[in-house]
Amino acid sequence: MSDAYAAAGVNIAAATRAKELMSAAVRSTHGPAVLAGMGAFGGCFDLGAAGVGHQPVLVASTDGVGTKTLVAAALGRYDTVGQDLVNHCVNDILVQGARPLFFLDYVAAAKLDVEQVAAIVGGVATACRAAGCALLGGETAEMPDVYAPGAFDLAGTIVGIVEREHMLPRPDVAPGDAVLALPSSGLHTNGYSLARRIAARSGYDARPAMLEGRSVGEALLAVHRCYLAEVAALRAAVPLKALAHITGGGVFDNLPRALPPGLGATIERAAWDIPPICAYLVAEGGLAEREAYQTFNMGLGMLAIVPAEAASAALAAVPAARRVGVITAEPGVRLV
């Protein structure tokens, strides 16, 4: 039966070997709260051991890394996309004020390459360890006829926790509040369908002058930043009112999600540095401003809203942050 299954395109032995290679990395993320993890039919996590409070709220998010997987496959580098996945998901629940508890990943391909899968999950484990998040389990699937040869898919689910009284956004966001930006490392995990089309003109090995010595491929694979430490520093220093993770849809679509109805923001384009890879893609692709800022993050990895009088203290707590705008009484986001 196993020979017939292998002939149909599914290699159970390869899946088993992949799990063996990734097991040490997965278990390195476990603490006393993990009661059952890799190998169990379902992961088990002890909330009591995680030190939850009296009104805990679980916050969950599922996401993927999109067609950034195609860049990784083209360059034969698989150790970064797992980090991208975890960091993206951590940032999404940070927006609600939550800290991560555990993560589950999903890797699928037409044919499993055990070394490739081990590198991907190793990256997931690296980011989980850095975030203090248990990699509780996941799924590795071999699906011939669904995925093209050489392609793979990567997705994950994160669960975090926050005290109800500390949830974000707060209801007191108001006109005049300051908008701060935490810088991105590049495209993060959004806009790759367009970025790949533009990059195809020169190729991933090209080293345009504006990329300062990096190849296009290297710049496109820059790891999605995790803002867990910066957000913790902000919350310890000032009354943090809201956060917006600038992902698909850019600043135009994501910042309004953090605002009460009727409010908007003015963002000053000269207030931060645009990553070279973003500037390159905009110039090479001849993109209009609206399209660029709605497709790419343009350097705005995470936006934080604080009272105007607390902006200086916030910038002192997180020196990499930049004051980039102000909340207004008019809906929508305006670039000036």
ZADO-1210 file (C-alpha; in nm, 4 decimals, padded with zeros to 6 digits):
<atoms>
<atom x="00.0000" y="00.0000" z="00.0000" code="MET" pos="1"/>
<atom x="00.2829" y="00.2411" z="00.0830" code="SER" pos="2"/>
<atom x="00.4453" y="00.1700" z="-00.2560" code="ASP" pos="3"/>
<atom x="00.1171" y="00.2464" z="-00.4313" code="ALA" pos="4"/>
<atom x="00.0797" y="00.5694" z="-00.2329" code="TYR" pos="5"/>
<atom x="00.4359" y="00.6699" z="-00.3233" code="ALA" pos="6"/>
<atom x="00.3630" y="00.5973" z="-00.6880" code="ALA" pos="7"/>
<atom x="00.0645" y="00.8315" z="-00.6604" code="ALA" pos="8"/>
<atom x="00.3016" y="01.1047" z="-00.5472" code="GLY" pos="9"/>
<atom x="00.2921" y="01.0903" z="-00.1648" code="VAL" pos="10"/>
<atom x="00.6019" y="00.9742" z="00.0221" code="ASN" pos="11"/>
<atom x="00.5134" y="00.8935" z="00.3837" code="ILE" pos="12"/>
<atom x="00.8742" y="00.8104" z="00.4632" code="ALA" pos="13"/>
<atom x="00.9833" y="01.1573" z="00.3522" code="ALA" pos="14"/>
<atom x="00.7190" y="01.3171" z="00.5742" code="ALA" pos="15"/>
<atom x="00.8376" y="01.1118" z="00.8699" code="THR" pos="16"/>
<atom x="01.1999" y="01.2087" z="00.8058" code="ARG" pos="17"/>
<atom x="01.1046" y="01.5760" z="00.7795" code="ALA" pos="18"/>
<atom x="00.9383" y="01.5553" z="01.1209" code="LYS" pos="19"/>
<atom x="01.2492" y="01.3954" z="01.2669" code="GLU" pos="20"/>
<atom x="01.4674" y="01.6772" z="01.1336" code="LEU" pos="21"/>
<atom x="01.2432" y="01.9510" z="01.2696" code="MET" pos="22"/>
<atom x="01.1644" y="01.7920" z="01.6082" code="SER" pos="23"/>
<atom x="01.4546" y="01.9474" z="01.8013" code="ALA" pos="24"/>
<atom x="01.3750" y="02.2967" z="01.6715" code="ALA" pos="25"/>
<atom x="01.0068" y="02.2587" z="01.7581" code="VAL" pos="26"/>
<atom x="01.0710" y="02.1277" z="02.1098" code="ARG" pos="27"/>
<atom x="01.3177" y="02.4089" z="02.1779" code="SER" pos="28"/>
<atom x="01.0202" y="02.6473" z="02.1893" code="THR" pos="29"/>
<atom x="00.8358" y="02.4497" z="02.4587" code="HIS" pos="30"/>
<atom x="00.8029" y="02.5525" z="02.8210" code="GLY" pos="31"/>
<atom x="00.6078" y="02.4145" z="03.1176" code="PRO" pos="32"/>
<atom x="00.2770" y="02.5318" z="02.9680" code="ALA" pos="33"/>
<atom x="00.3036" y="02.2832" z="02.6786" code="VAL" pos="34"/>
<atom x="00.1316" y="01.9603" z="02.7843" code="LEU" pos="35"/>
<atom x="00.1213" y="01.7978" z="02.4407" code="ALA" pos="36"/>
<atom x="00.2921" y="01.9196" z="02.1278" code="GLY" pos="37"/>
<atom x="00.4584" y="01.7608" z="01.8281" code="MET" pos="38"/>
<atom x="00.3382" y="01.4051" z="01.7713" code="GLY" pos="39"/>
<atom x="00.0050" y="01.4535" z="01.9468" code="ALA" pos="40"/>
<atom x="-00.3187" y="01.4717" z="01.7492" code="PHE" pos="41"/>
<atom x="-00.3828" y="01.8086" z="01.9102" code="GLY" pos="42"/>
<atom x="-00.1518" y="02.0474" z="02.0922" code="GLY" pos="43"/>
<atom x="-00.2335" y="02.1179" z="02.4565" code="CYS" pos="44"/>
<atom x="-00.1421" y="02.4397" z="02.6356" code="PHE" pos="45"/>
<atom x="-00.1917" y="02.5078" z="03.0094" code="ASP" pos="46"/>
<atom x="-00.3181" y="02.8655" z="03.0490" code="LEU" pos="47"/>
<atom x="-00.2584" y="02.8504" z="03.4219" code="GLY" pos="48"/>
<atom x="00.1101" y="02.7781" z="03.3683" code="ALA" pos="49"/>
<atom x="00.1235" y="03.0704" z="03.1253" code="ALA" pos="50"/>
<atom x="00.0363" y="03.3130" z="03.4062" code="GLY" pos="51"/>
<atom x="-00.2896" y="03.4564" z="03.2757" code="VAL" pos="52"/>
<atom x="-00.4788" y="03.7193" z="03.4706" code="GLY" pos="53"/>
<atom x="-00.8301" y="03.7501" z="03.6064" code="HIS" pos="54"/>
<atom x="-01.0024" y="03.8614" z="03.2811" code="GLN" pos="55"/>
<atom x="-00.7994" y="03.6985" z="03.0032" code="PRO" pos="56"/>
<atom x="-00.9033" y="03.7324" z="02.6404" code="VAL" pos="57"/>
<atom x="-00.7627" y="03.4925" z="02.3803" code="LEU" pos="58"/>
<atom x="-00.6658" y="03.6560" z="02.0513" code="VAL" pos="59"/>
<atom x="-00.6109" y="03.4387" z="01.7420" code="ALA" pos="60"/>
<atom x="-00.4949" y="03.5083" z="01.3888" code="SER" pos="61"/>
<atom x="-00.4202" y="03.2998" z="01.0789" code="THR" pos="62"/>
<atom x="-00.2059" y="03.4159" z="00.7905" code="ASP" pos="63"/>
<atom x="00.0470" y="03.3136" z="00.5273" code="GLY" pos="64"/>
<atom x="00.3473" y="03.4611" z="00.3504" code="VAL" pos="65"/>
<atom x="00.1841" y="03.4735" z="00.0068" code="GLY" pos="66"/>
<atom x="00.3962" y="03.4574" z="-00.3044" code="THR" pos="67"/>
<atom x="00.7131" y="03.5423" z="-00.1125" code="LYS" pos="68"/>
<atom x="00.7460" y="03.1615" z="-00.1139" code="THR" pos="69"/>
<atom x="00.8172" y="03.1821" z="-00.4886" code="LEU" pos="70"/>
<atom x="01.1097" y="03.4181" z="-00.4256" code="VAL" pos="71"/>
<atom x="01.2449" y="03.1787" z="-00.1622" code="ALA" pos="72"/>
<atom x="01.2111" y="02.8862" z="-00.4039" code="ALA" pos="73"/>
<atom x="01.3784" y="03.0767" z="-00.6880" code="ALA" pos="74"/>
<atom x="01.6754" y="03.1623" z="-00.4650" code="LEU" pos="75"/>
<atom x="01.6824" y="02.8207" z="-00.2960" code="GLY" pos="76"/>
<atom x="01.6739" y="02.9841" z="00.0465" code="ARG" pos="77"/>
<atom x="01.4164" y="02.8582" z="00.2932" code="TYR" pos="78"/>
<atom x="01.5391" y="02.9719" z="00.6365" code="ASP" pos="79"/>
<atom x="01.3707" y="03.3142" z="00.6337" code="THR" pos="80"/>
<atom x="01.0079" y="03.2613" z="00.5306" code="VAL" pos="81"/>
<atom x="00.9242" y="03.0739" z="00.8514" code="GLY" pos="82"/>
<atom x="01.0423" y="03.3765" z="01.0478" code="GLN" pos="83"/>
<atom x="00.8317" y="03.5997" z="00.8221" code="ASP" pos="84"/>
<atom x="00.5239" y="03.3940" z="00.8998" code="LEU" pos="85"/>
<atom x="00.5594" y="03.4020" z="01.2770" code="VAL" pos="86"/>
<atom x="00.6555" y="03.7688" z="01.2956" code="ASN" pos="87"/>
<atom x="00.3619" y="03.8702" z="01.0760" code="HIS" pos="88"/>
<atom x="00.1205" y="03.6809" z="01.2994" code="CYS" pos="89"/>
<atom x="00.2768" y="03.8139" z="01.6219" code="VAL" pos="90"/>
<atom x="00.2370" y="04.1699" z="01.4914" code="ASN" pos="91"/>
<atom x="-00.1268" y="04.1090" z="01.4007" code="ASP" pos="92"/>
<atom x="-00.2239" y="04.0118" z="01.7549" code="ILE" pos="93"/>
<atom x="-00.0044" y="04.2858" z="01.9020" code="LEU" pos="94"/>
<atom x="-00.2481" y="04.5275" z="01.7401" code="VAL" pos="95"/>
<atom x="-00.5121" y="04.3943" z="01.9809" code="GLN" pos="96"/>
<atom x="-00.2690" y="04.4263" z="02.2720" code="GLY" pos="97"/>
<atom x="-00.2014" y="04.0521" z="02.3004" code="ALA" pos="98"/>
<atom x="00.1229" y="03.8689" z="02.3718" code="ARG" pos="99"/>
<atom x="00.1786" y="03.5383" z="02.1886" code="PRO" pos="100"/>
<atom x="00.1220" y="03.2043" z="02.3609" code="LEU" pos="101"/>
<atom x="00.1531" y="02.9385" z="02.0919" code="PHE" pos="102"/>
<atom x="00.1786" y="02.8872" z="01.7179" code="PHE" pos="103"/>
<atom x="00.0820" y="02.6163" z="01.4661" code="LEU" pos="104"/>
<atom x="00.2270" y="02.5982" z="01.1164" code="ASP" pos="105"/>
<atom x="00.1178" y="02.4444" z="00.7859" code="TYR" pos="106"/>
<atom x="00.3640" y="02.3524" z="00.5100" code="VAL" pos="107"/>
<atom x="00.2399" y="02.1971" z="00.1857" code="ALA" pos="108"/>
<atom x="00.4059" y="02.1054" z="-00.1416" code="ALA" pos="109"/>
<atom x="00.3600" y="01.8816" z="-00.4425" code="ALA" pos="110"/>
<atom x="00.6548" y="01.6750" z="-00.3231" code="LYS" pos="111"/>
<atom x="00.8207" y="01.7079" z="00.0171" code="LEU" pos="112"/>
<atom x="01.1879" y="01.7963" z="00.0235" code="ASP" pos="113"/>
<atom x="01.2869" y="01.7030" z="00.3782" code="VAL" pos="114"/>
<atom x="01.5782" y="01.9476" z="00.3997" code="GLU" pos="115"/>
<atom x="01.3611" y="02.2268" z="00.2661" code="GLN" pos="116"/>
<atom x="01.0829" y="02.1579" z="00.5147" code="VAL" pos="117"/>
<atom x="01.3305" y="02.1347" z="00.8017" code="ALA" pos="118"/>
<atom x="01.4757" y="02.4753" z="00.7052" code="ALA" pos="119"/>
<atom x="01.1303" y="02.6328" z="00.6839" code="ILE" pos="120"/>
<atom x="01.0166" y="02.4968" z="01.0208" code="VAL" pos="121"/>
<atom x="01.3551" y="02.5831" z="01.1683" code="GLY" pos="122"/>
<atom x="01.2825" y="02.9442" z="01.0769" code="GLY" pos="123"/>
<atom x="00.9386" y="02.9182" z="01.2376" code="VAL" pos="124"/>
<atom x="01.1017" y="02.7857" z="01.5562" code="ALA" pos="125"/>
<atom x="01.3671" y="03.0602" z="01.5544" code="THR" pos="126"/>
<atom x="01.1024" y="03.3321" z="01.5478" code="ALA" pos="127"/>
<atom x="00.8863" y="03.1542" z="01.8053" code="CYS" pos="128"/>
<atom x="01.1793" y="03.1327" z="02.0486" code="ARG" pos="129"/>
<atom x="01.2550" y="03.5024" z="02.0003" code="ALA" pos="130"/>
<atom x="00.8906" y="03.5902" z="02.0739" code="ALA" pos="131"/>
<atom x="00.8583" y="03.3555" z="02.3728" code="GLY" pos="132"/>
<atom x="00.5952" y="03.1612" z="02.1807" code="CYS" pos="133"/>
<atom x="00.5578" y="02.7817" z="02.1841" code="ALA" pos="134"/>
<atom x="00.5528" y="02.6077" z="01.8470" code="LEU" pos="135"/>
<atom x="00.2810" y="02.3684" z="01.9514" code="LEU" pos="136"/>
<atom x="00.2351" y="02.1644" z="01.6350" code="GLY" pos="137"/>
<atom x="00.1253" y="02.1880" z="01.2772" code="GLY" pos="138"/>
<atom x="00.0811" y="01.9990" z="00.9528" code="GLU" pos="139"/>
<atom x="00.3159" y="01.8959" z="00.6740" code="THR" pos="140"/>
<atom x="00.1219" y="01.7972" z="00.3628" code="ALA" pos="141"/>
<atom x="00.2336" y="01.6425" z="00.0360" code="GLU" pos="142"/>
<atom x="-00.0268" y="01.7147" z="-00.2316" code="MET" pos="143"/>
<atom x="00.0676" y="01.6258" z="-00.5882" code="PRO" pos="144"/>
<atom x="-00.1618" y="01.7744" z="-00.8543" code="ASP" pos="145"/>
<atom x="-00.2587" y="02.0607" z="-00.6206" code="VAL" pos="146"/>
<atom x="00.0771" y="02.2407" z="-00.6122" code="TYR" pos="147"/>
<atom x="00.3112" y="02.2939" z="-00.9055" code="ALA" pos="148"/>
<atom x="00.6442" y="02.1078" z="-00.8909" code="PRO" pos="149"/>
<atom x="00.8940" y="02.3043" z="-00.6824" code="GLY" pos="150"/>
<atom x="00.6293" y="02.5299" z="-00.5275" code="ALA" pos="151"/>
<atom x="00.5258" y="02.5228" z="-00.1639" code="PHE" pos="152"/>
<atom x="00.2754" y="02.6962" z="00.0613" code="ASP" pos="153"/>
<atom x="00.3266" y="02.8209" z="00.4148" code="LEU" pos="154"/>
<atom x="00.0650" y="02.9394" z="00.6622" code="ALA" pos="155"/>
<atom x="00.0170" y="02.9485" z="01.0359" code="GLY" pos="156"/>
<atom x="-00.2117" y="03.0242" z="01.3260" code="THR" pos="157"/>
<atom x="-00.1164" y="03.2113" z="01.6400" code="ILE" pos="158"/>
<atom x="-00.2993" y="03.2356" z="01.9711" code="VAL" pos="159"/>
<atom x="-00.2173" y="03.5065" z="02.2223" code="GLY" pos="160"/>
<atom x="-00.3630" y="03.6553" z="02.5354" code="ILE" pos="161"/>
<atom x="-00.4405" y="03.9962" z="02.6799" code="VAL" pos="162"/>
<atom x="-00.6166" y="04.1267" z="02.9884" code="GLU" pos="163"/>
<atom x="-00.9507" y="04.2678" z="02.8782" code="ARG" pos="164"/>
<atom x="-00.8735" y="04.6087" z="03.0295" code="GLU" pos="165"/>
<atom x="-00.5505" y="04.6270" z="02.8293" code="HIS" pos="166"/>
<atom x="-00.7002" y="04.5486" z="02.4878" code="MET" pos="167"/>
<atom x="-00.6283" y="04.7766" z="02.1939" code="LEU" pos="168"/>
<atom x="-00.7389" y="04.9975" z="02.0332" code="PRO" pos="169"/>
<atom x="-00.8544" y="05.2172" z="02.3189" code="ARG" pos="170"/>
<atom x="-01.1758" y="05.4132" z="02.2642" code="PRO" pos="171"/>
<atom x="-01.0130" y="05.7489" z="02.3407" code="ASP" pos="172"/>
<atom x="-00.8193" y="05.7937" z="02.0161" code="VAL" pos="173"/>
<atom x="-00.8816" y="06.1599" z="01.9289" code="ALA" pos="174"/>
<atom x="-00.7859" y="06.4316" z="01.6805" code="PRO" pos="175"/>
<atom x="-00.4421" y="06.5685" z="01.7640" code="GLY" pos="176"/>
<atom x="-00.2975" y="06.2361" z="01.8794" code="ASP" pos="177"/>
<atom x="00.0476" y="06.1643" z="01.7372" code="ALA" pos="178"/>
<atom x="00.1133" y="05.8866" z="01.4849" code="VAL" pos="179"/>
<atom x="00.4510" y="05.7149" z="01.5270" code="LEU" pos="180"/>
<atom x="00.6066" y="05.4677" z="01.2840" code="ALA" pos="181"/>
<atom x="00.8157" y="05.1628" z="01.3626" code="LEU" pos="182"/>
<atom x="01.0288" y="05.1058" z="01.0501" code="PRO" pos="183"/>
<atom x="00.9930" y="04.8036" z="00.8258" code="SER" pos="184"/>
<atom x="01.2819" y="04.5934" z="00.6957" code="SER" pos="185"/>
<atom x="01.1438" y="04.6043" z="00.3429" code="GLY" pos="186"/>
<atom x="00.8316" y="04.4562" z="00.1883" code="LEU" pos="187"/>
<atom x="00.7711" y="04.2219" z="00.4841" code="HIS" pos="188"/>
<atom x="00.5116" y="03.9759" z="00.3459" code="THR" pos="189"/>
<atom x="00.2909" y="04.1871" z="00.1215" code="ASN" pos="190"/>
<atom x="00.2971" y="04.3075" z="-00.2365" code="GLY" pos="191"/>
<atom x="00.5037" y="04.0198" z="-00.3726" code="TYR" pos="192"/>
<atom x="00.2831" y="03.9412" z="-00.6705" code="SER" pos="193"/>
<atom x="00.3574" y="04.2886" z="-00.8075" code="LEU" pos="194"/>
<atom x="00.7149" y="04.2962" z="-00.6764" code="ALA" pos="195"/>
<atom x="00.7998" y="03.9691" z="-00.8537" code="ARG" pos="196"/>
<atom x="00.6683" y="04.1008" z="-01.1853" code="ARG" pos="197"/>
<atom x="00.8758" y="04.4165" z="-01.1549" code="ILE" pos="198"/>
<atom x="01.1864" y="04.2281" z="-01.0365" code="ALA" pos="199"/>
<atom x="01.1612" y="03.9876" z="-01.3318" code="ALA" pos="200"/>
<atom x="01.2775" y="04.2672" z="-01.5612" code="ARG" pos="201"/>
<atom x="01.6251" y="04.2740" z="-01.4087" code="SER" pos="202"/>
<atom x="01.6316" y="03.9372" z="-01.2291" code="GLY" pos="203"/>
<atom x="01.6861" y="03.8521" z="-00.8649" code="TYR" pos="204"/>
<atom x="02.0661" y="03.8614" z="-00.9029" code="ASP" pos="205"/>
<atom x="02.0734" y="04.2256" z="-01.0175" code="ALA" pos="206"/>
<atom x="02.2418" y="04.4719" z="-00.7808" code="ARG" pos="207"/>
<atom x="02.1045" y="04.8178" z="-00.8635" code="PRO" pos="208"/>
<atom x="02.2947" y="05.1046" z="-00.7026" code="ALA" pos="209"/>
<atom x="02.0028" y="05.2119" z="-00.4850" code="MET" pos="210"/>
<atom x="02.0047" y="04.8731" z="-00.3050" code="LEU" pos="211"/>
<atom x="02.3465" y="04.9581" z="-00.1589" code="GLU" pos="212"/>
<atom x="02.5234" y="04.6321" z="-00.2437" code="GLY" pos="213"/>
<atom x="02.2353" y="04.3905" z="-00.1948" code="ARG" pos="214"/>
<atom x="02.0820" y="04.1923" z="-00.4763" code="SER" pos="215"/>
<atom x="01.7143" y="04.2325" z="-00.5597" code="VAL" pos="216"/>
<atom x="01.6501" y="03.8788" z="-00.4335" code="GLY" pos="217"/>
<atom x="01.8294" y="03.9404" z="-00.1040" code="GLU" pos="218"/>
<atom x="01.6318" y="04.2593" z="-00.0469" code="ALA" pos="219"/>
<atom x="01.3040" y="04.0842" z="-00.1248" code="LEU" pos="220"/>
<atom x="01.3818" y="03.8094" z="00.1300" code="LEU" pos="221"/>
<atom x="01.4549" y="04.0521" z="00.4159" code="ALA" pos="222"/>
<atom x="01.2770" y="03.9102" z="00.7214" code="VAL" pos="223"/>
<atom x="00.9476" y="04.0639" z="00.8305" code="HIS" pos="224"/>
<atom x="01.0228" y="04.2508" z="01.1526" code="ARG" pos="225"/>
<atom x="00.8589" y="04.1547" z="01.4809" code="CYS" pos="226"/>
<atom x="00.7584" y="04.4543" z="01.6932" code="TYR" pos="227"/>
<atom x="00.6968" y="04.2716" z="02.0211" code="LEU" pos="228"/>
<atom x="00.9872" y="04.4365" z="02.2078" code="ALA" pos="229"/>
<atom x="00.9176" y="04.7847" z="02.0710" code="GLU" pos="230"/>
<atom x="00.5493" y="04.7677" z="02.1587" code="VAL" pos="231"/>
<atom x="00.6324" y="04.6473" z="02.5107" code="ALA" pos="232"/>
<atom x="00.8680" y="04.9438" z="02.5493" code="ALA" pos="233"/>
<atom x="00.6008" y="05.1853" z="02.4278" code="LEU" pos="234"/>
<atom x="00.3386" y="05.0439" z="02.6641" code="ARG" pos="235"/>
<atom x="00.5767" y="05.0753" z="02.9565" code="ALA" pos="236"/>
<atom x="00.6586" y="05.4379" z="02.8740" code="ALA" pos="237"/>
<atom x="00.3380" y="05.6038" z="02.7512" code="VAL" pos="238"/>
<atom x="-00.0404" y="05.5559" z="02.7235" code="PRO" pos="239"/>
<atom x="-00.0445" y="05.3612" z="02.3957" code="LEU" pos="240"/>
<atom x="-00.3863" y="05.4108" z="02.2362" code="LYS" pos="241"/>
<atom x="-00.3769" y="05.2032" z="01.9172" code="ALA" pos="242"/>
<atom x="-00.1585" y="05.0125" z="01.6727" code="LEU" pos="243"/>
<atom x="-00.1908" y="04.9421" z="01.3014" code="ALA" pos="244"/>
<atom x="00.0139" y="04.6682" z="01.1321" code="HIS" pos="245"/>
<atom x="00.0765" y="04.7948" z="00.7788" code="ILE" pos="246"/>
<atom x="00.0224" y="04.4856" z="00.5663" code="THR" pos="247"/>
<atom x="-00.1855" y="04.4207" z="00.2513" code="GLY" pos="248"/>
<atom x="-00.3625" y="04.7427" z="00.1542" code="GLY" pos="249"/>
<atom x="-00.0824" y="04.9582" z="00.2906" code="GLY" pos="250"/>
<atom x="-00.1309" y="05.2646" z="00.5061" code="VAL" pos="251"/>
<atom x="-00.4524" y="05.3657" z="00.3282" code="PHE" pos="252"/>
<atom x="-00.6408" y="05.0508" z="00.4245" code="ASP" pos="253"/>
<atom x="-00.4773" y="04.9494" z="00.7532" code="ASN" pos="254"/>
<atom x="-00.4499" y="05.2675" z="00.9595" code="LEU" pos="255"/>
<atom x="-00.8275" y="05.3362" z="00.9444" code="PRO" pos="256"/>
<atom x="-00.8895" y="04.9893" z="01.0958" code="ARG" pos="257"/>
<atom x="-00.7347" y="05.1164" z="01.4211" code="ALA" pos="258"/>
<atom x="-00.9403" y="05.4373" z="01.4367" code="LEU" pos="259"/>
<atom x="-01.2891" y="05.5159" z="01.5688" code="PRO" pos="260"/>
<atom x="-01.5497" y="05.5956" z="01.3011" code="PRO" pos="261"/>
<atom x="-01.5160" y="05.9449" z="01.1594" code="GLY" pos="262"/>
<atom x="-01.1455" y="05.9901" z="01.2309" code="LEU" pos="263"/>
<atom x="-00.8529" y="05.9862" z="00.9891" code="GLY" pos="264"/>
<atom x="-00.4867" y="06.0795" z="00.9744" code="ALA" pos="265"/>
<atom x="-00.2413" y="06.3029" z="00.7947" code="THR" pos="266"/>
<atom x="00.0934" y="06.1353" z="00.7231" code="ILE" pos="267"/>
<atom x="00.4059" y="06.3344" z="00.6326" code="GLU" pos="268"/>
<atom x="00.6008" y="06.1552" z="00.3582" code="ARG" pos="269"/>
<atom x="00.9323" y="06.3206" z="00.4477" code="ALA" pos="270"/>
<atom x="00.9219" y="06.2062" z="00.8112" code="ALA" pos="271"/>
<atom x="01.0809" y="05.8624" z="00.7612" code="TRP" pos="272"/>
<atom x="01.3178" y="05.6769" z="00.5312" code="ASP" pos="273"/>
<atom x="01.1670" y="05.4618" z="00.2560" code="ILE" pos="274"/>
<atom x="01.3471" y="05.1244" z="00.2312" code="PRO" pos="275"/>
<atom x="01.5673" y="05.1028" z="-00.0798" code="PRO" pos="276"/>
<atom x="01.3801" y="04.7963" z="-00.2132" code="ILE" pos="277"/>
<atom x="01.0508" y="04.9873" z="-00.1986" code="CYS" pos="278"/>
<atom x="01.2032" y="05.2886" z="-00.3741" code="ALA" pos="279"/>
<atom x="01.3530" y="05.0586" z="-00.6377" code="TYR" pos="280"/>
<atom x="01.0233" y="04.8829" z="-00.7108" code="LEU" pos="281"/>
<atom x="00.8328" y="05.2110" z="-00.7312" code="VAL" pos="282"/>
<atom x="01.0871" y="05.3587" z="-00.9733" code="ALA" pos="283"/>
<atom x="01.1339" y="05.0420" z="-01.1808" code="GLU" pos="284"/>
<atom x="00.7604" y="04.9771" z="-01.1986" code="GLY" pos="285"/>
<atom x="00.6628" y="05.3386" z="-01.2625" code="GLY" pos="286"/>
<atom x="00.4062" y="05.3169" z="-00.9833" code="LEU" pos="287"/>
<atom x="00.1785" y="05.6050" z="-00.8932" code="ALA" pos="288"/>
<atom x="00.1931" y="05.7211" z="-00.5319" code="GLU" pos="289"/>
<atom x="-00.1471" y="05.5838" z="-00.4360" code="ARG" pos="290"/>
<atom x="-00.0686" y="05.2419" z="-00.5808" code="GLU" pos="291"/>
<atom x="00.2717" y="05.2285" z="-00.4119" code="ALA" pos="292"/>
<atom x="00.1343" y="05.3155" z="-00.0680" code="TYR" pos="293"/>
<atom x="-00.1570" y="05.0759" z="-00.1049" code="GLN" pos="294"/>
<atom x="00.0547" y="04.7828" z="-00.2263" code="THR" pos="295"/>
<atom x="00.3715" y="04.8170" z="-00.0164" code="PHE" pos="296"/>
<atom x="00.4265" y="04.9336" z="00.3415" code="ASN" pos="297"/>
<atom x="00.6825" y="05.1885" z="00.2116" code="MET" pos="298"/>
<atom x="00.8792" y="05.1663" z="00.5367" code="GLY" pos="299"/>
<atom x="00.5846" y="05.1960" z="00.7751" code="LEU" pos="300"/>
<atom x="00.5967" y="04.8553" z="00.9425" code="GLY" pos="301"/>
<atom x="00.3747" y="04.9365" z="01.2396" code="MET" pos="302"/>
<atom x="00.2004" y="05.2614" z="01.3308" code="LEU" pos="303"/>
<atom x="00.1407" y="05.3552" z="01.6941" code="ALA" pos="304"/>
<atom x="-00.0992" y="05.6217" z="01.8183" code="ILE" pos="305"/>
<atom x="-00.0130" y="05.8048" z="02.1407" code="VAL" pos="306"/>
<atom x="-00.1226" y="06.1329" z="02.2998" code="PRO" pos="307"/>
<atom x="00.0613" y="06.4286" z="02.1436" code="ALA" pos="308"/>
<atom x="00.2150" y="06.5223" z="02.4775" code="GLU" pos="309"/>
<atom x="00.3565" y="06.1699" z="02.5145" code="ALA" pos="310"/>
<atom x="00.5274" y="06.1578" z="02.1739" code="ALA" pos="311"/>
<atom x="00.8682" y="06.2682" z="02.3016" code="SER" pos="312"/>
<atom x="00.8680" y="06.0042" z="02.5757" code="ALA" pos="313"/>
<atom x="00.7622" y="05.7404" z="02.3239" code="ALA" pos="314"/>
<atom x="01.0464" y="05.8314" z="02.0886" code="LEU" pos="315"/>
<atom x="01.2916" y="05.8184" z="02.3777" code="ALA" pos="316"/>
<atom x="01.1664" y="05.4694" z="02.4691" code="ALA" pos="317"/>
<atom x="01.1978" y="05.3451" z="02.1094" code="VAL" pos="318"/>
<atom x="01.4711" y="05.5460" z="01.9353" code="PRO" pos="319"/>
<atom x="01.4094" y="05.3773" z="01.5993" code="ALA" pos="320"/>
<atom x="01.0534" y="05.5133" z="01.5887" code="ALA" pos="321"/>
<atom x="00.9629" y="05.8256" z="01.3940" code="ARG" pos="322"/>
<atom x="00.6822" y="06.0766" z="01.4415" code="ARG" pos="323"/>
<atom x="00.5102" y="06.0660" z="01.1039" code="VAL" pos="324"/>
<atom x="00.1663" y="06.2163" z="01.1417" code="GLY" pos="325"/>
<atom x="-00.1383" y="06.3225" z="01.3364" code="VAL" pos="326"/>
<atom x="-00.4928" y="06.1973" z="01.3872" code="ILE" pos="327"/>
<atom x="-00.7541" y="06.4226" z="01.2279" code="THR" pos="328"/>
<atom x="-01.1297" y="06.4765" z="01.2521" code="ALA" pos="329"/>
<atom x="-01.1708" y="06.3862" z="00.8834" code="GLU" pos="330"/>
<atom x="-01.1978" y="06.0224" z="00.7728" code="PRO" pos="331"/>
<atom x="-00.9326" y="05.8709" z="00.5505" code="GLY" pos="332"/>
<atom x="-00.5560" y="05.8884" z="00.5249" code="VAL" pos="333"/>
<atom x="-00.3853" y="06.1802" z="00.3532" code="ARG" pos="334"/>
<atom x="-00.0210" y="06.1955" z="00.2475" code="LEU" pos="335"/>
<atom x="00.1352" y="06.5432" z="00.2569" code="VAL" pos="336"/>
</atoms>
